[in-house]
Amino acid sequence: MSESLLDARKTRARTWFETLRDDICAAFEALEAALPARAPLADRAAGRFVRTPWSRVDRSRVYPRSAI
């Protein structure tokens, strides 16, 4: 497989997973926002996700090739 094809597939996969993550977070945030007034914990503000950057490290503390 050529390097450019591999890079294109990585980009497409990354975009798909990021979209999936965003859709899941948005669905949970919408559930909290739609909580009925009489529901338990309804007196609290709806929660929101905070996205923070991270890097994956394996047990040997060596970065995987995709993170280089």
Buried (B, 14 or more C-beta within 10 A) or exposed (E): EEEEEEEEEEEEEEEEEEEEEEEEBEEBBEEBEEEEEEEEEEEEEBEEEEEEEEEEEEEEEEEEEEEE
